[in-house]
Amino acid sequence: MPTIADYTVILDDAHTMPQGNGDIDKDFGPFNAPAVNPGTPPILAFRVDPSGGNVTLQVRLNGTEVLKWPFFNEPQPRSWHEC
């Protein structure tokens, strides 16, 4: 029987950047995803609030850049999904 959806929650709360100590990045992990099927394409989903002016969101997974997107004065929070 096919799997309709399987997911792993890495973090379920807000993270503001820059951090209080001035860092402009945040590492999440390591984390476990025991049901991952390497033959199935993954979807990375998260929320973004670029209301801090001109910012660029960059996501790396295991050292590989999977997303780099500039936001130019976009005040709306949104959901982001990357395949």
Phi and psi in radians as a Rosetta constraint file:
Dihedral C 1 N 2 CA 2 C 2 CIRCULARHARMONIC -1.247 0.35
Dihedral N 2 CA 2 C 2 N 3 CIRCULARHARMONIC 2.647 0.35
Dihedral C 2 N 3 CA 3 C 3 CIRCULARHARMONIC -1.531 0.35
Dihedral N 3 CA 3 C 3 N 4 CIRCULARHARMONIC 2.230 0.35
Dihedral C 3 N 4 CA 4 C 4 CIRCULARHARMONIC -1.385 0.35
Dihedral N 4 CA 4 C 4 N 5 CIRCULARHARMONIC -0.808 0.35
Dihedral C 4 N 5 CA 5 C 5 CIRCULARHARMONIC -2.754 0.35
Dihedral N 5 CA 5 C 5 N 6 CIRCULARHARMONIC 2.519 0.35
Dihedral C 5 N 6 CA 6 C 6 CIRCULARHARMONIC -2.550 0.35
Dihedral N 6 CA 6 C 6 N 7 CIRCULARHARMONIC 2.349 0.35
Dihedral C 6 N 7 CA 7 C 7 CIRCULARHARMONIC -2.567 0.35
Dihedral N 7 CA 7 C 7 N 8 CIRCULARHARMONIC 2.806 0.35
Dihedral C 7 N 8 CA 8 C 8 CIRCULARHARMONIC -2.196 0.35
Dihedral N 8 CA 8 C 8 N 9 CIRCULARHARMONIC 2.203 0.35
Dihedral C 8 N 9 CA 9 C 9 CIRCULARHARMONIC -1.538 0.35
Dihedral N 9 CA 9 C 9 N 10 CIRCULARHARMONIC 2.133 0.35
Dihedral C 9 N 10 CA 10 C 10 CIRCULARHARMONIC -1.599 0.35
Dihedral N 10 CA 10 C 10 N 11 CIRCULARHARMONIC -0.735 0.35
Dihedral C 10 N 11 CA 11 C 11 CIRCULARHARMONIC -2.646 0.35
Dihedral N 11 CA 11 C 11 N 12 CIRCULARHARMONIC 2.416 0.35
Dihedral C 11 N 12 CA 12 C 12 CIRCULARHARMONIC -2.243 0.35
Dihedral N 12 CA 12 C 12 N 13 CIRCULARHARMONIC 0.743 0.35
Dihedral C 12 N 13 CA 13 C 13 CIRCULARHARMONIC -2.613 0.35
Dihedral N 13 CA 13 C 13 N 14 CIRCULARHARMONIC 2.973 0.35
Dihedral C 13 N 14 CA 14 C 14 CIRCULARHARMONIC -1.333 0.35
Dihedral N 14 CA 14 C 14 N 15 CIRCULARHARMONIC 2.612 0.35
Dihedral C 14 N 15 CA 15 C 15 CIRCULARHARMONIC -2.335 0.35
Dihedral N 15 CA 15 C 15 N 16 CIRCULARHARMONIC 2.154 0.35
Dihedral C 15 N 16 CA 16 C 16 CIRCULARHARMONIC -1.778 0.35
Dihedral N 16 CA 16 C 16 N 17 CIRCULARHARMONIC 2.392 0.35
Dihedral C 16 N 17 CA 17 C 17 CIRCULARHARMONIC -2.251 0.35
Dihedral N 17 CA 17 C 17 N 18 CIRCULARHARMONIC 2.547 0.35
Dihedral C 17 N 18 CA 18 C 18 CIRCULARHARMONIC -1.191 0.35
Dihedral N 18 CA 18 C 18 N 19 CIRCULARHARMONIC 2.735 0.35
Dihedral C 18 N 19 CA 19 C 19 CIRCULARHARMONIC -1.265 0.35
Dihedral N 19 CA 19 C 19 N 20 CIRCULARHARMONIC 2.936 0.35
Dihedral C 19 N 20 CA 20 C 20 CIRCULARHARMONIC -0.985 0.35
Dihedral N 20 CA 20 C 20 N 21 CIRCULARHARMONIC -0.491 0.35
Dihedral C 20 N 21 CA 21 C 21 CIRCULARHARMONIC -1.585 0.35
Dihedral N 21 CA 21 C 21 N 22 CIRCULARHARMONIC 0.107 0.35
Dihedral C 21 N 22 CA 22 C 22 CIRCULARHARMONIC 1.644 0.35
Dihedral N 22 CA 22 C 22 N 23 CIRCULARHARMONIC -0.155 0.35
Dihedral C 22 N 23 CA 23 C 23 CIRCULARHARMONIC -1.078 0.35
Dihedral N 23 CA 23 C 23 N 24 CIRCULARHARMONIC 2.414 0.35
Dihedral C 23 N 24 CA 24 C 24 CIRCULARHARMONIC -1.842 0.35
Dihedral N 24 CA 24 C 24 N 25 CIRCULARHARMONIC 0.193 0.35
Dihedral C 24 N 25 CA 25 C 25 CIRCULARHARMONIC -2.413 0.35
Dihedral N 25 CA 25 C 25 N 26 CIRCULARHARMONIC 2.889 0.35
Dihedral C 25 N 26 CA 26 C 26 CIRCULARHARMONIC -2.505 0.35
Dihedral N 26 CA 26 C 26 N 27 CIRCULARHARMONIC 2.245 0.35
Dihedral C 26 N 27 CA 27 C 27 CIRCULARHARMONIC -1.691 0.35
Dihedral N 27 CA 27 C 27 N 28 CIRCULARHARMONIC 2.339 0.35
Dihedral C 27 N 28 CA 28 C 28 CIRCULARHARMONIC -2.042 0.35
Dihedral N 28 CA 28 C 28 N 29 CIRCULARHARMONIC 2.039 0.35
Dihedral C 28 N 29 CA 29 C 29 CIRCULARHARMONIC 2.413 0.35
Dihedral N 29 CA 29 C 29 N 30 CIRCULARHARMONIC 3.126 0.35
Dihedral C 29 N 30 CA 30 C 30 CIRCULARHARMONIC -1.209 0.35
Dihedral N 30 CA 30 C 30 N 31 CIRCULARHARMONIC 2.764 0.35
Dihedral C 30 N 31 CA 31 C 31 CIRCULARHARMONIC -2.413 0.35
Dihedral N 31 CA 31 C 31 N 32 CIRCULARHARMONIC 2.729 0.35
Dihedral C 31 N 32 CA 32 C 32 CIRCULARHARMONIC -1.737 0.35
Dihedral N 32 CA 32 C 32 N 33 CIRCULARHARMONIC 2.428 0.35
Dihedral C 32 N 33 CA 33 C 33 CIRCULARHARMONIC -2.390 0.35
Dihedral N 33 CA 33 C 33 N 34 CIRCULARHARMONIC 1.280 0.35
Dihedral C 33 N 34 CA 34 C 34 CIRCULARHARMONIC -1.126 0.35
Dihedral N 34 CA 34 C 34 N 35 CIRCULARHARMONIC -0.416 0.35
Dihedral C 34 N 35 CA 35 C 35 CIRCULARHARMONIC -1.658 0.35
Dihedral N 35 CA 35 C 35 N 36 CIRCULARHARMONIC 0.197 0.35
Dihedral C 35 N 36 CA 36 C 36 CIRCULARHARMONIC -1.133 0.35
Dihedral N 36 CA 36 C 36 N 37 CIRCULARHARMONIC 2.277 0.35
Dihedral C 36 N 37 CA 37 C 37 CIRCULARHARMONIC -1.833 0.35
Dihedral N 37 CA 37 C 37 N 38 CIRCULARHARMONIC 1.926 0.35
Dihedral C 37 N 38 CA 38 C 38 CIRCULARHARMONIC -1.091 0.35
Dihedral N 38 CA 38 C 38 N 39 CIRCULARHARMONIC -0.241 0.35
Dihedral C 38 N 39 CA 39 C 39 CIRCULARHARMONIC -1.551 0.35
Dihedral N 39 CA 39 C 39 N 40 CIRCULARHARMONIC -0.028 0.35
Dihedral C 39 N 40 CA 40 C 40 CIRCULARHARMONIC -1.919 0.35
Dihedral N 40 CA 40 C 40 N 41 CIRCULARHARMONIC 2.274 0.35
Dihedral C 40 N 41 CA 41 C 41 CIRCULARHARMONIC -1.102 0.35
Dihedral N 41 CA 41 C 41 N 42 CIRCULARHARMONIC 2.340 0.35
Dihedral C 41 N 42 CA 42 C 42 CIRCULARHARMONIC -1.483 0.35
Dihedral N 42 CA 42 C 42 N 43 CIRCULARHARMONIC 2.828 0.35
Dihedral C 42 N 43 CA 43 C 43 CIRCULARHARMONIC -2.246 0.35
Dihedral N 43 CA 43 C 43 N 44 CIRCULARHARMONIC 2.185 0.35
Dihedral C 43 N 44 CA 44 C 44 CIRCULARHARMONIC -1.705 0.35
Dihedral N 44 CA 44 C 44 N 45 CIRCULARHARMONIC 2.132 0.35
Dihedral C 44 N 45 CA 45 C 45 CIRCULARHARMONIC -2.225 0.35
Dihedral N 45 CA 45 C 45 N 46 CIRCULARHARMONIC 2.400 0.35
Dihedral C 45 N 46 CA 46 C 46 CIRCULARHARMONIC -2.831 0.35
Dihedral N 46 CA 46 C 46 N 47 CIRCULARHARMONIC 2.964 0.35
Dihedral C 46 N 47 CA 47 C 47 CIRCULARHARMONIC -1.781 0.35
Dihedral N 47 CA 47 C 47 N 48 CIRCULARHARMONIC 2.518 0.35
Dihedral C 47 N 48 CA 48 C 48 CIRCULARHARMONIC -2.293 0.35
Dihedral N 48 CA 48 C 48 N 49 CIRCULARHARMONIC 2.377 0.35
Dihedral C 48 N 49 CA 49 C 49 CIRCULARHARMONIC -2.230 0.35
Dihedral N 49 CA 49 C 49 N 50 CIRCULARHARMONIC 1.612 0.35
Dihedral C 49 N 50 CA 50 C 50 CIRCULARHARMONIC -1.496 0.35
Dihedral N 50 CA 50 C 50 N 51 CIRCULARHARMONIC 0.520 0.35
Dihedral C 50 N 51 CA 51 C 51 CIRCULARHARMONIC -1.273 0.35
Dihedral N 51 CA 51 C 51 N 52 CIRCULARHARMONIC 0.131 0.35
Dihedral C 51 N 52 CA 52 C 52 CIRCULARHARMONIC -1.557 0.35
Dihedral N 52 CA 52 C 52 N 53 CIRCULARHARMONIC 0.253 0.35
Dihedral C 52 N 53 CA 53 C 53 CIRCULARHARMONIC 1.834 0.35
Dihedral N 53 CA 53 C 53 N 54 CIRCULARHARMONIC -2.500 0.35
Dihedral C 53 N 54 CA 54 C 54 CIRCULARHARMONIC -1.442 0.35
Dihedral N 54 CA 54 C 54 N 55 CIRCULARHARMONIC 1.896 0.35
Dihedral C 54 N 55 CA 55 C 55 CIRCULARHARMONIC -2.316 0.35
Dihedral N 55 CA 55 C 55 N 56 CIRCULARHARMONIC 2.720 0.35
Dihedral C 55 N 56 CA 56 C 56 CIRCULARHARMONIC -2.117 0.35
Dihedral N 56 CA 56 C 56 N 57 CIRCULARHARMONIC 2.202 0.35
Dihedral C 56 N 57 CA 57 C 57 CIRCULARHARMONIC -1.569 0.35
Dihedral N 57 CA 57 C 57 N 58 CIRCULARHARMONIC 2.199 0.35
Dihedral C 57 N 58 CA 58 C 58 CIRCULARHARMONIC -2.251 0.35
Dihedral N 58 CA 58 C 58 N 59 CIRCULARHARMONIC 2.235 0.35
Dihedral C 58 N 59 CA 59 C 59 CIRCULARHARMONIC -2.105 0.35
Dihedral N 59 CA 59 C 59 N 60 CIRCULARHARMONIC 2.256 0.35
Dihedral C 59 N 60 CA 60 C 60 CIRCULARHARMONIC -2.104 0.35
Dihedral N 60 CA 60 C 60 N 61 CIRCULARHARMONIC 2.429 0.35
Dihedral C 60 N 61 CA 61 C 61 CIRCULARHARMONIC -2.199 0.35
Dihedral N 61 CA 61 C 61 N 62 CIRCULARHARMONIC 2.050 0.35
Dihedral C 61 N 62 CA 62 C 62 CIRCULARHARMONIC 0.920 0.35
Dihedral N 62 CA 62 C 62 N 63 CIRCULARHARMONIC 0.714 0.35
Dihedral C 62 N 63 CA 63 C 63 CIRCULARHARMONIC 1.465 0.35
Dihedral N 63 CA 63 C 63 N 64 CIRCULARHARMONIC -0.063 0.35
Dihedral C 63 N 64 CA 64 C 64 CIRCULARHARMONIC -1.837 0.35
Dihedral N 64 CA 64 C 64 N 65 CIRCULARHARMONIC 2.231 0.35
Dihedral C 64 N 65 CA 65 C 65 CIRCULARHARMONIC -1.230 0.35
Dihedral N 65 CA 65 C 65 N 66 CIRCULARHARMONIC 2.111 0.35
Dihedral C 65 N 66 CA 66 C 66 CIRCULARHARMONIC -1.902 0.35
Dihedral N 66 CA 66 C 66 N 67 CIRCULARHARMONIC -0.207 0.35
Dihedral C 66 N 67 CA 67 C 67 CIRCULARHARMONIC -2.789 0.35
Dihedral N 67 CA 67 C 67 N 68 CIRCULARHARMONIC 2.359 0.35
Dihedral C 67 N 68 CA 68 C 68 CIRCULARHARMONIC -2.536 0.35
Dihedral N 68 CA 68 C 68 N 69 CIRCULARHARMONIC 2.001 0.35
Dihedral C 68 N 69 CA 69 C 69 CIRCULARHARMONIC -2.435 0.35
Dihedral N 69 CA 69 C 69 N 70 CIRCULARHARMONIC 2.162 0.35
Dihedral C 69 N 70 CA 70 C 70 CIRCULARHARMONIC -1.481 0.35
Dihedral N 70 CA 70 C 70 N 71 CIRCULARHARMONIC 2.481 0.35
Dihedral C 70 N 71 CA 71 C 71 CIRCULARHARMONIC -2.044 0.35
Dihedral N 71 CA 71 C 71 N 72 CIRCULARHARMONIC 2.191 0.35
Dihedral C 71 N 72 CA 72 C 72 CIRCULARHARMONIC -1.972 0.35
Dihedral N 72 CA 72 C 72 N 73 CIRCULARHARMONIC 1.728 0.35
Dihedral C 72 N 73 CA 73 C 73 CIRCULARHARMONIC 0.891 0.35
Dihedral N 73 CA 73 C 73 N 74 CIRCULARHARMONIC 0.821 0.35
Dihedral C 73 N 74 CA 74 C 74 CIRCULARHARMONIC -1.787 0.35
Dihedral N 74 CA 74 C 74 N 75 CIRCULARHARMONIC 1.910 0.35
Dihedral C 74 N 75 CA 75 C 75 CIRCULARHARMONIC -1.508 0.35
Dihedral N 75 CA 75 C 75 N 76 CIRCULARHARMONIC -0.022 0.35
Dihedral C 75 N 76 CA 76 C 76 CIRCULARHARMONIC -1.637 0.35
Dihedral N 76 CA 76 C 76 N 77 CIRCULARHARMONIC 2.257 0.35
Dihedral C 76 N 77 CA 77 C 77 CIRCULARHARMONIC -1.161 0.35
Dihedral N 77 CA 77 C 77 N 78 CIRCULARHARMONIC 2.666 0.35
Dihedral C 77 N 78 CA 78 C 78 CIRCULARHARMONIC -2.703 0.35
Dihedral N 78 CA 78 C 78 N 79 CIRCULARHARMONIC 2.913 0.35
Dihedral C 78 N 79 CA 79 C 79 CIRCULARHARMONIC -1.673 0.35
Dihedral N 79 CA 79 C 79 N 80 CIRCULARHARMONIC 2.484 0.35
Dihedral C 79 N 80 CA 80 C 80 CIRCULARHARMONIC -2.188 0.35
Dihedral N 80 CA 80 C 80 N 81 CIRCULARHARMONIC 2.344 0.35
Dihedral C 80 N 81 CA 81 C 81 CIRCULARHARMONIC -2.241 0.35
Dihedral N 81 CA 81 C 81 N 82 CIRCULARHARMONIC 2.211 0.35
Dihedral C 81 N 82 CA 82 C 82 CIRCULARHARMONIC -2.190 0.35
Dihedral N 82 CA 82 C 82 N 83 CIRCULARHARMONIC 2.225 0.35
